[in-house]
């Protein structure tokens, strides 16, 4: 069980305080979707909750810290996709498992797009806190894919010239990129089903060596 959140001064939060913190985070997420992080202020968040900036500062030092907390929560949700890595990936049944993984990745991005894009932008700009959160979130999927590559190499299906972790990282990067921008591609006549199918076949072939 995750430890209860704490206030700025390190005190463990009581039930009412946890509810207030939760409302502040939900307001932060709502405003991120509406206006982005650059224009988001503590006053905006407090006003949406119906409280004062002073209350906000009991829980977070600034807007970035609230977004970081949201990023950590959202990062935990991706672990639900790891179940698809536990399924057999051989042949047609394996391709079905990969489809579910890719489709789940798209859905994950659809549900948490504002937070994930803000997290990734901060990570790319060199914020180590957001980079660590991103790496932890994606690490479960990347490690699982790398292990699959190694297994299929041992079975003689994947070339030994492919580095398992490099292959896994490439596939995760592709899924994340498509998850982030698939709506833009749909505007160019590529529907979601086609993108899931295409990405799933690329991942399946790269990881397992199966074709078709």
SULVENDA-V455057 format. One record per backbone hydrogen bond with DSSP energy under -0.5 kcal/mol. NH is the residue of the N-H (numbers start at 1). CO is the residue of the C=O. If there is no record, write none. Layout:
[[NH CO] [NH CO]]
This chain:
[[7 11] [8 58] [10 7] [13 5] [18 14] [19 15] [20 16] [21 17] [22 18] [23 19] [24 20] [25 21] [26 22] [27 23] [28 24] [29 25] [30 26] [31 27] [32 28] [33 29] [34 30] [35 31] [36 31] [36 32] [40 37] [45 41] [46 42] [47 43] [48 44] [49 45] [50 46] [51 46] [55 52] [56 52] [57 53] [58 55] [59 56] [60 56] [66 62] [67 63] [68 64] [69 65] [70 66] [71 67] [72 68] [73 69] [74 70] [75 71] [76 72] [77 73] [77 74] [78 74] [78 75] [79 76] [80 77] [81 78] [82 79] [83 80] [84 81] [85 82] [86 82] [86 83] [87 84] [94 90] [95 91] [96 92] [97 93] [98 94] [99 95] [100 96] [101 97] [102 98] [103 99] [104 100] [105 101] [106 102] [107 103] [108 104] [109 105] [110 106] [111 107] [112 108] [113 109] [116 112] [117 113] [118 114] [119 115] [120 116] [121 117] [122 118] [123 119] [124 120] [125 121] [126 123] [127 122] [128 126] [131 127] [132 128] [133 129] [134 130] [135 131] [136 132] [137 133] [138 134] [139 135] [140 136] [142 138] [143 139] [144 140] [145 141] [146 142] [147 143] [148 144] [149 145] [150 146] [151 147] [152 148] [153 149] [154 150] [155 151] [156 153] [157 152] [158 152] [162 159] [164 162] [167 163] [168 164] [169 165] [170 166] [171 167] [172 168] [173 169] [174 170] [175 171] [176 172] [177 173] [178 174] [179 175] [180 176] [181 177] [182 178] [184 181] [185 181] [186 182] [187 183] [188 185] [189 186] [190 185] [191 189] [195 191] [196 192] [197 193] [198 194] [199 195] [200 196] [201 197] [202 198] [203 199] [204 200] [205 201] [206 202] [207 203] [208 204] [209 204] [209 205] [210 204]]
